[in-house]
């Protein structure tokens, strides 16, 4: 029989790894037990995309919490509602025709939405957005861009 010498360091490292793994198990298990997105949250999200299609800021403004933040890979790092209006809404509203929501799912006050956006110049792109909601308002959105695009926006290149 061959014996292997184990240092205290190796034993401590193995123990730390086992402890970290065991600590993660309840979190993983609880992820499967979540009940899903509430009908009210689903309705708020669908109103958000419908308001974009109407090209009217007022319904968007009503849906956004006063402390709303927006984040994207285009250099938007938790920008405010007013910065979002200037930087995103006003620059993109004339390019967007409609959204086809492919998936809306989440739990509690958090949701992911995968959509295909159709532009007025005949292009399409797919994004995923993470929503955090509070009291029927959109508190935060993080946008994850789909297929390769040119920034600042996939919809702002070549007008048809």
N, C-alpha and C positions, 0 to 999 in steps of 0.2 A: 504494500500500500504506500502511495506517495503522499507526503504531507506538503501543503503549501503554506508558507509563512505569510501572514497578513498583518500589515502594519495597522496601527491605530488609525492612521489617516485614511486608509482604504476602507476600514470598517465605518468610520464616521461619514465618509463620502457616500457609501452604500446606504447607510441609515438615513442620511439627509435626502437622498433620491427617493427612497421608499416612502418617507414621510411626505415629501412633496407630491408624489403620485397619489397617495392615499387622501391627501387633503383635496385634490382635484376631483375625486370620484363623486362626492355629493353634488358638486356644481354640475358635472356632466349629467348625472341622473336627474337633477331638477330641471335641466333644459328639456328633457323629454316629457315632463309632467305639466308643462305650461298649457294654458287653456286656449290660447289664440287671441286674435285681435277682436276687440269689442266692436259691435255694429256701429257705435257712435264714432269710434276712431276711424273705421273703414269709411264711413260717410264723410268725415272731415277731409280725409286724404283724397277721395274722389271729387269733392268740391274744389280742392286745390287745383287739380288738373283741368277740371271743367272751367274754372275761372281764367286760366291761362288761355284757353280756346276762345273765350269771350272778349279778350283783349281789353279788359277793364280792371284798373288797379284797385278800385274800391272793394270788390269782393276778396281780393288777395289780401289787402290791408286788414280787413276784418278777420280773416282766418289766421293771421300771424300774431303771435303774442308780442307785447310791447318790447320784451327783451329777446326777441327772435335772433338767432344766428344762423349763418349759412357758411358752409365749408366745401371747397372743391379743390381738385388738383390744379386748377387754373390760377392758383395764387390767392384764393379766397380762404382766409383763415379766421373763421368765426366772425365774419363781417356782420354788422348790424342791419336792422330792417331798412334804414334809410340808405345805407351803402348798397344793400341788395337791390333796392329799387333803382338806384342810379346805375350800378355796375352790371346787373343781370337783367332785370325786367326791361328797362328802357333800351338796352342794346339788343335784346333778343326777341322782344314781343312781335316785331314786324317780320321775323323769320319763321316763327312757329305756326304751323297750320293746326296740327292736332296731335294727341297722344293716344296710343293704343296701350292700355295697361295690360301687361301679360301676367304679372303676379303681384298680389298685395297680401302680405302675410306678416304676422308679428304676434306680440303678446303684450297685454297690458297697454302701456302708453308708448310702445316702440313698434315700428314697422319697417319693413323693407318693401320697396316698390321697384319692379323691373318693368320698363316700358320701352316702346318704340316710338320715337318722335318723328313725325312727318313735317318736313319744312315746306315753305311756300315755293322754294326753288326745286322741288321734286326729289330731294335727298331724304334719307332716313338714317337714324342712328339709334343705338340702344344704350341706355344708362340704367344704373341701379341707384336709388336714393334711399337713405336711411332717415326716417322721421322719428322725432321725439315729440310727443303731444302732451299737452297739459290743459285740462278743462276745456276741451273742444277747440283748442287753438294749437297751431303748429309752433312749437317752441324752438326746434332746430331741425335743419336738414343738412345732411352730408351727401354730396353727389359724387358718385364713382362712375367715371366715363367708361363707355363701352369701347367699341372698335376704335382704331387709330383715328385721331382727329387732329386738326390744326387749331391751336389755341389762339385767341381767347375762347373760341367756341366752334363746335363742329358745324353749327348752323350759320355762322357768319361768313363762310367762304363762298365765293362765286355765286352770284345771284342768278342762277339759271342760265 
